[in-house]
């Protein structure tokens, strides 16, 4: 997890473009701000910290408690979560073995503490999940929200992401794509040839990789 000081530096860059620009706006030496970010805001003088938090709309009471919260109540920062390679958004495919960690907003982590990221491949969900994006999956074993996007596996490790409509005795796997050639698939639990269906989790958010190219996906 990023430190409070790292998050404040990101907020400074976002709001003011640089520490020197913030320093000029609040009439503090830039070196004083750099020192506070390096040595810790909680240990810095009030005459240094208060102009910074006021300029950035940070709640000073929460800062004293070690939390970075905006006066609006919004938490600032990120938490790294596991990224389990790829999952198909087209034909079922074996998910890659995961060994990476990627950041998500801390507010999302608070809401979905066990969630993990999967990279989506394919165009069958491109209306809501672009090919190549990272889908945040909240683990679950049942479909509690019919017609929502879920990651699921069929058989031994085959995985995909689709909107899942709950039927009386099965699921309808529905694409959500700009390509009309993608069609729904019915999983009939009464079909003796149907391999075991395992719900991996519900897709609750997605983000794009840093190297995203709108024309090459």
N, C-alpha and C positions, 0 to 999 in steps of 0.2 A: 504494500500500500504506500502511496506517495505521502511524504511528510506534509504537515500543515504549511511549512515554509515553501515547499515545492509547489503546492497548490496555489499559495498566495502569489508566487512568482508567475505562474501561468495566468492568474487573474489579472495581474499587473500588465502583462504582455497583451492580454485580450482587451483590456479597457484603455490602456494608455500607450501601448506599443513598446515601451521600454521603461526600465527603472529611472533613467535620467528624466524622462518626460513626466513621470509621476512626481519625482523630486521637485521639478520646476513648478508643478501644479499645486503642491502642498507646502512649498517653501522649506524643504529639508535638503540637506546635502545628499547627493546620490550615494556617497560612501556610507552614510549613516544607515540608509535603507539596506544596502548590500550587507552591512555588518549585522543588522537585525535578522535578515534572512539566513545568514550563515550561522549565527550564534543562537538563534531561536527567538521567536517573538515573545514568548512568555517570560524570558529573562531580560528583555529589553525595557528601557524606560517608558513610562506612560507618555512622555512628551514625544517619543518617537512612534510608538505603536498607535496611539489614538488618531493622529492625522492619516495614517495609512488605512486603518480599518474604516474610518469615516469616508475616505475617498472611494473605497471599494465596496461600501455598504455591507460590511461584515458585522455580525453581532458580537460586540466585545465581551458580553457575558458568557457566551458559548465558547469564545476563544480562550478565556481563562480556564474553562473546564477541559480544554484540549480538543474542542470540536470546531470545525470550520463551517459555519452556518451563516447564510445571508440574512439580513434583516427581514427579507421576505419569507424566511423559513426554509429556503432551499439549501440543501447540503451541497458542499463543493468537494470535489476530489474523485478519485477512482480507486478501484480494487481490481487486482488481477485474478482472473478465473481460468480454469483449464480450457484449452481449445483442442477438441478431439478430431482434428483433421477434417475430413470431408464427409458429407452425406448427400445422397442423390436427391435432386428435385426433378426427376424424370424417371428413368428406369431404376429399379433397386440396385444398389452397389454396396460393396463392402466398405464400411467406414475405416479410415486410416487410423493407425495407432497414434494417440496424442502424446505429445511431449512438450507442448508449448503453453505459455500463459499470456493472456492478453487482457488489457484493462477495460472495465466497463464503469459507467457512472456509479458512484457510491450509493445513490438513492435506489438504483436498480438492485444493487447487491443487498441492500437492506430489505427490499421487498421479496427478492428471490435468492436467499442466501446459498442455496445448493445448486444454482443454475450454472450451466457450462455453455461454451460456444462450439458450434459445428459449422464448418464451411459448406455452403450450399453450392451444388453444381447442377447445372441444367436449367431449362427455360420453362418447366411446367408450372412454376409458382412465381413467374417473373412480375406479375402485377403487384405482389406484396413482398417478395424475396428475390432481389436481383441475383442473377447467376454470379457466383463468386463472393457473395456477401457472407458475413458471419452471423448465424442465427443463434440467439440466446434461448436455450432450452431449459425450462423448469421441470425437473424430473417428476414423473408421476407414473402410475401403473394403470390408470383408468381414464377414459375420455369423459370428463365432466362438463365440457363445453362443446356441444355438438356444432359442427361446421367451422371450428377453429383449426388453425394449422398445428399439426402434431408431427413429431418424429416418431417413427415406429419401425419395427423390424419384422420381417417375415422369414421364418425358418432360422437357419443357423447364421445369424449375424448380418443378413441382408437388411439394409436400412434405406429409408426414404423419408421425405417430408411432404405431406399433403394436408389439405383440409379434410377432416374426418367427420362424416355424418353418421350418427348412431342409428342403426336399424334395429328392428325387433330381434333379429338373430344374426347380427353381423355389422359390418361397416361399409360405407361407401367412401372410397378415397377419391377426392375431388381435386383436380388441378385448378389453379387460378392463374391463367396465362393469357397473354396476348395472342398466342398461337392456338387456333381452334382445332388443330389436329390432335391435341392432347385430350384424352377422354377419361371419364370416370371409370373406376374399377370397383366391382362389388366383391367384398369378401364375405362369403356365406359360411357361417360357422357350422352349418349342417353338411357342408361339402366334405366328404371323407378325404379328399385329396389336398385340402387346404393345409398348408404348413402352419405351425403355431405362430400366432400374431402377438407381438409384444409391444406395448406402448412404452416408448422411451421417455417422452415428456412433451409438454406443450411449448410451442414457440411463442415467446412473449415480446421479442424485440429483435432488431438486427442492426448491424453497423457495417460500414464498408472498409475494406483494407486500405492502408495508407497508400498503396501503389495502384489504387483504383483507376481504371481507364474506361470512360464511358463509351468508347468506340470499339474496344477490343474484347468486350465480354461476349 
